[in-house]
Amino acid sequence: GLTKGVPSLGSDLSAMFLVEKDGRYVLADDPADIRAHSNFSMLVGLVDGYISSLLSHSKFSDADGEEEESPSTVLWAWYLRAFLHELAGEYMDGIALADKCIEHTPTAVDVYELKARLLQAAGDKGAAADCLDKGRELDKQDRYINNQTTKYMLQADRDSVARERIALFTRHEGNPEQNLYDMQCTWYELELAACMARKGQWGRSLKKYMAIDKHFEDFHEDQFDFHSYCIRKVTLRAYSDVLRFEDNLWGQQYYCQAAEGIIRNYVFLYDNPSAVGVEEEPDYSEMTAAQRKKAKAIARKKKKSAEKKAAEAAEKRKVEEEKMNDQNGSKKKKAGGSSPSVVDEDPDGEELLKRDPLEEAKKYSATLSKHAPNRISTWMGQYDVAIRRKKVLMALQALFKAKAIDKESNELFTRIVDFVQKVESEKEANPIIKEVLASETTTLLEGKSLSDFVSEAASRAKSDALTDLPKRIAVAKGLIATNVGTVKEASSLIIDGGLEGRKVSVDTCRDALRCLTFLGSDAEDAKTEWVAKVKEKFPLMTNFS
């Protein structure tokens, strides 16, 4: 593999990293497990020996009679070692080796992709996108690397640049997104929807998620045409394949991601109505004339500011569309004509924001609970919707379903604590429901009180050095929410060993920082210590303080 220059060699070798889980052997996918694996240390020693030998006398070993390797062999040996650094979470060492590879062979596109992955994992999404874009420039005919660049641009929240990159491989008069919609390009729409949600453009985010929902409705309707085609052409094997696909259509990965995105957005909008500019009208009746005049002036100012921002955003999109028209509008003209472009009457998804958030979220959570019952995220979404609709039994059922899938889930732990506290604080009028809740809540807590349930989880997290960081964050929040532990105990659960366990990434480290900030001034020293530790592990991380 090193002699022939096979970039996928590292992925093939990762099949050696098997760990036992629930009585079965599965591939290790966490850096903490991979670093501790005996096969990993053996493979690292082997590759390091190859690199040393190749650099000294261009051979894999100093045995007599062995032929010298080509100069590119050491490039792929470095590439493999950088890949192993990535698996082990040693991102800075991997970036240094990737730089060596680029210095050795500046035209190796695969190295740019590896370096971009390392930069993104190290916390600098902007640099990762720039690196991959530089690799794309080396081969502008490669659709895969162009799509990867588009994806990284969206993850770096550069949606306008991503649009320009994806437009290089679309056929359209001016708007590449219309062509991507017609071609049902779901990966792009998922990434763009997530990008819009991060930027607070909830209407546009929902619109892209809804577009994926529409694609799957089209898949469902198109199957009827396929039935007659298969019977006519007697393609029975393809016919049986499409029937299996249609049986699980609403449980497909892309649909589930889109539906979960819609649920998340609508739940957020329900909890934060001001995010779409919906603010409660102040009670002017209890104000003096001067106070009323001042309040109305402030309201007018806010409204004017919001309208100005909306107009600026619309103008910016218009300029971008005109630019795309100038760049790409000649395609149809060269072909001898053009077809009228589709006009979107609601490009910002304003109509979607006017819908009842919980009703819309309920519709999609019901679909997922029916067609994707084996995903724990299905039941987390079901709980989030049901508890806000005051459907406590439905929320309880969702928790039991999630517990059957993964009882160690940090999201499940957070929601169990939330559920028990809400049930205890809100008295149920119906005696039958009250009895069921009392009985099943005890089962949910495994026969313990809520305080004991949280304190035992904290003890387990402290005793196991590999306890994943999201679980430590969830337990720390539970300690404070239930008044079981102090702020010092909660913060130490995150600080002590938090970076040595599983699921340590840039995103989870940010979640931990938000948790420590939430704990208030008593956790200020812990917060400072955490920032220092994280910056030492991820020196490229931006906006972390």
N, C-alpha and C positions, 0 to 999 in steps of 0.2 A: 504493500500500500504506500509506503514512503517512497520507494523507488519510482513507482508509477504516478505518484502525485494524486492520491485519492482524497478529496476533502472530507468525504463521509466516513473515513476510517475511525475517527473518534466516536462517532455515533454508533458504529458497529461494535467497538470495544466496550461501550458503556453497558452493553448487555451482560457484561461480567459482574456488574455491581448489583447483585441480588441480596435482598434482605428479607427476613421472615416477618410477616404481618398477618395476624389472625390465622395462624396455621398454614399460611401459603407463602410462597416465595414470589416477591414482586420486585420490579426494578426500583432501585433507590433513586429518588429525584431531588433529595434535599442535600445541600452542600455538607451539612453536619454528618449525615449518614455516609456520604461518599468519602469524606476525609477519614472516617474511622474504618473504612472497609480495607481488608487485607489486600485484596486484588488491586486496589487503587495505589497503595504504597509500592506494590511490586511493579505495576505498570509505570509509575513515575520514575522509579529507579532504572527501569529498562530504557525508557525514552531518554532520560538524562545521560545514560551511558552511551547511547547511540549518538546524541548530539556532541558529546565530548570527543568521541572517536572520529566522527565525521569532520569536526573542525580541525583535529590534529593531523589525520592522514587520509581523509576522504573515504574511509571504510567504516563498516558497522562494527568491526572488531580488528584486532591486530594479527589475526591468524594468517599464516602464510598461504599464498595462492588465492586469496580473496580479491576480486576485482574492485577497482576504484569506482565510487559512485559519482554520478553527475552532480554539478553544483546545485541543481534544484532539489536534491534529496534533503539537504540540510534545511532548506526552506520549509518542506513539508514536515520535517521533524520538529522544527520550531512551531509550526502551525498546530501540530498535534499536542505539543506541550502547552501551548496557549489555550487550546480547547480543554485540556485537563485542569488548567488553572480556573477556567470558567466553571467547570463542574464543581470544583471545590470551593467556589466563592472567593477565590484569590484574584480579584479583578485587576488590581493595579499591576501585579506581576504578569498577568495575561496581556494587558495593554502594552507593556514594555516589550514583550516578545512579538506581538503583532507589529509594533513599530520596526523591529528588526527585520521582520518578513517584508514589510513594505520597502524598507531601505535596500534590501537584497533584490527584490523584484517588484518595482512600483506598479506593474501592470497586472498583478494577481488580484482579480476582482473578489475572489472568495475571502481573501485576507481582510479586505475592507468590510465585508459583511460580518466577519468574526469580531473585528475591532469595534464595529458599531454595536454589536450585542454586548460586548464587555463594557463599553462606555455607558450604555443605557442601564445595565445592571449596577454600574458604579455610581449612578445618580445624575449623569449629565445627558439628558435626552436631546438637548440642542446639539451638542457635539456629536452625538451618535447619528443624528439625522444628517449633519454636515458631512460626516465621514462616509456614510453610505451614498450620499449624493455625489461625492468625489469618485467613488467606485463606479457609480452609474455612468459618469462621464466617460469612463474608459470603454464602455460597450453600450451605446445608445440603442442598439437593436435588441437588447435582452429584456424581454417583457417581465421576467421574474424579478430581476434586480430593480427595475423601474417600479414594480408594484411594492417591493419591500421598502424602497425609498419613500413612496407615497404613504405607506403605513407608518413609518418612523416619523415623517413630517406631521402626520395627524396626532401621533402620540406626544409630539413636542408642541402641540397646539398651533401648528403653522398650517391652518386649513387652506389658506389661499395659495401657498406654495405647493401643497399637496395636490390641489386642483390643477395646477399647471403641469405637474409631473404626470398625473394620470391622463391628462388630455393628450399626451403624446401618443397614446395607444387607443384613442377612441375615435369613432367616426361620427361627426356631428357638424352642425352649422356654426354653433357658437357655444352652447352650453354642454360641457362634457357630462355633467351630472344627469342630464336627461337621457343621454345615451347609456350611462351606467345603470340607470333605473330600468330602461327598456331591456338591457341585457341581464337584469336581475343580479347585479354584482353585489352580493350581500356583505362580503367582507369589508368592502369600502364603506358601505352605508353604516355598518356596525361601528367601525372606527370613527367615522365622521360624527355619528350620533353621540358617542362617548366624548369626543372632543368638544362638541357643542354643549354638552351637559357640564363639563369642567369649566367652560367659559360662561356658564350661567344663561345660555341661550336655549331655554327650555322648550320653546315652541319648535325651533328648528331641530332640536334633538328628538323630540317626539315624532316629528314629521318623518325623519329618517328611519326611526324604529317602526313606525306604522307602514312605511314603504316595504319593509321586509315582511310584515304581516300580510300585505297585499300580494307579495310574490308567492307566498305559500297558499293563499287562496287561489291564485292562478294555477299553481301546481295541482291543487285538488280538482279544479274544474277541467284542466287539460287531460286528466286521466281518462275521461270518457272518450276523447278522440283516440287515445292510445289503445283502448279496448278493441275498437273496430279495426284499427290498423294491424294489431297483432293477430287477430283472428283471420284477417284477410291474407297476411303475409306468412302466417304459421310460425312466428318467432316466439315459440312457447317459453323458452328459457328467459328471454328478455321480459316477456309478459309476467312470469312468476316473480322476477326481480322487482318489477315496478309495483306489483301488488303488495309485496313485502314493504317496499318503501312507502307506499301510500298508507299502509296499516299503521305505520309509526310516523306519519308526516308531521304531526304537531308535537312530536317528541324529538325532532331533529335538533342538533346542536345549535345551528344558526337561529332557528325559530325560538328556542328556549332563551338564548342570549338576548334576542330582541324583546321578547315578552317580559323577561326579567328587567330589562332596561326601562320599559314602559312603566312597569310597576314601581321601580325605584323613583323614577321621575315624578309620577303622580303622587306617591306617598310623600315625597319631599315637598311638592307643591301644596299638598293638604296641610302639612305641618308648618310650612312657611308661605302663606298666601302673599306676603309682601314681595316675594321673589318675582312675581309677575305684575307688580305695581298695584295689587289690590290691598288697600289700606282701609281700616275702619274709619268711618266719618266721625270726627270728634263731636262730642255732645256740646253744641253751642248754647243750649238752654241754660246751662249752669255757669256760663261765662259772663263776665262783665262786658260792656260795649267795647272797651279797649282791648280786652283779651280776645273777644270774638273777631275784631278787626285784624289783630295780629295773626290769629290762627288761620283766617281765610287768606291772608297775604302769603303765609308760609305754604299753604296748600296750593295756591296758584303758582308759586315759585317752583314747587316740586313738580307740578304737572307740566309746566313750561320746560323744565330741565329734562324731564322724561321724553317729551315730544321732540326736543332738540336732539337727544341722543338717538332716538329711533330714526329721525330724518337723516342724521349723519351716517348711521349704519346702512340705511337703504341706499344712500348716495354712494357709499363705498362699494356695496355689492353691484350697483349699476355700473360703476367704473370698471370693476373687475370683469363683468360680463361683456362690456364693450371691448375690453382688451382681449378677451378670449375670442370674441367675434372677429377682431382684426387679425388674430393669429391663425384662426382655424376656419374662418368663414369661406375661404377660397376653395375648400375641398369639393363642395357640391358644384361650385361654378365650373371647376375644371372637368367635372363629370358631365357637364352639359345641362345643369339645372339645379334647382333646390326645392325642397319641400318646406312648407310652413312649419316653424318651430312651435312646440307646445307652450302655451302661456299658463304659468302657474298663478292662480288667483290668490293663493295664500302661501307665499314663499317662506314666511316666518312662522307658520303654524299657529297663528293667533287664534284660529277657530278651535284648535285642539286645546288651547289653554282655557277656553270658556266652558269646557265640559266638566261634569262633576268628577273630581279626581278619584274618589273612592269607588264610584260606580264603574269607571273605566278600569281601574286597577283590579276590581273584583272580577270583571269579565276575563281578564288575562290570567289571573291566579287560578280561576276555575278551570280554564283550558289546560294549564300546566299540571294541576293536581290530577286531572283525568288522564293526560297523555304522557306526562314525564314524572311519574310518582317515585322514581328511583333517584332523583336529584334532590339533595338536601336543600339547595337553593329554592326549589319549588315550594317547600314547606315553610321556609323562612319568609318568602314573599306572602304565602297564604296567611301566616301568623300576623305579619305587619298590617295586612289589609283587614283581617278579621278583628283584631284587637281595637282598631280605630273605628270599626263599625259596631263595636260593643257586642260582637258575637263571641262570647267567651268560650262556649263549648267548641265552636269551630277552631278557635285559637288553640284550645287545649288539644284537640285532635291533631292539629298541625305539629305541635311540639312532640307528641308521641310518635308520629310518623317520622319526624326528623331524628328522634332518638334511636329509632330502629335502624336508621341508616348509619349514623355516626354519633354515638353518645358522647364522644370527646370533643365535639365541635365547639369552638369558641363562640360562634354565633348562637348556637343552641343554648349555651350556658347563659349568655347575656339575656336572651329572651325568656328563659325559665325564671331568672331573678325578676325580670320586669313583670312577667305574668303573675307570679305569686304576690308581689307587692300590690299590683292593681286589683287583684281579687280580694285581698285583705282590706284594702282601703275603700273599695266600692261595694257596699252591701247589696247582695242579690235579693230581690224581692220574692222571686219564685222559690218556694221551699224545695221543690224537686231538683231544680238546677243547683241550688245551694248545697244540697246533699251530695250530688254528683261531683261538684267542684271540690268539696271537702275530702271526699274519698279519693278521687283521681289525682288531686294535687299531692296528697301523701305518697301515692304511687310514683308520681313524677319525681318527687324528691327522694325516692328510695327509702321511705319511712323515716326520714330525718326532718328536723325543722329547717327553715330557710337559713338560719344562722349557722347551724351545723353543716348544712350542705355547702355553704360558701367557705367556711373555715377549713373543712376537709379538702376542698378543691385547692385552697391556698397551701395547705400542708403538702399535698401531692406535687404542686408546682415547685415548691421550694426544694423538695427532696430529689426531684429528677432534674439534672442539669440540662437535659435535652428538651425540656418542656418548651413547646414552640412559643414564640413571642406574642402572637395574637391571643393565645390562651392566657398568658401572663397578664396582658392588658385587660382582658375580660374579667379575670378574677380580681385584679386590682380595683376595677370599677365596682365589682360586686361587694368587695370589702367596705368601700365607702358608702355605697347605696344602702347597705343593710346595717351600717354602724357596727360591723363585726370587728373591723380593724382600724388602726389609726392611719393618718396620711403617710407617716413614716414607713409603716409596714407595707402599705400599698405601693409606695414609690420604690422601696427596696426590692419588691417582687419583680419589678421591671429592670432596675439598675443592676442588681446582683445576678450575673450570669445571663442576662437577657440577650446579649450578642453572641453567646456561645451555643444557644439552642437551635431548634429548627425554625424554618420559615422567617429567617432574618433577611429582610430586603429593604430597599429604600422606602417603599410604601409603608411597610409595617413599622419601620423606625419613625416615620412621620406620624403614624397613628399613636405610637407610644409617647411622642412629644406632645401631641394634642391631649392625651390622657393626663400627663404630668402637668400641663398647663391648666387643665380642668380642676386638678386637685388644689389649685390656689397658691397663695404665698407660702404656705407651710412646705410646699414641695419645690421651692425656688432653687435650693441648693442641689436637689436631686436632678432638677431640670438642667441646670448648668453642667453637672457631671455627665448627664446623658448626652447632651450636645457635644461635649468634648470627646466622649467615647465613640459616638457615631461618626464624627468628622475624621477621627483617626482611622476608622474602618472604611469609610466612604469619603475620601478627601475631595472627590469631584462633585459631591452633592451640592446642589445650589438651593438657595432660599431655605436654609435650615438653621433656625435660631429661635 
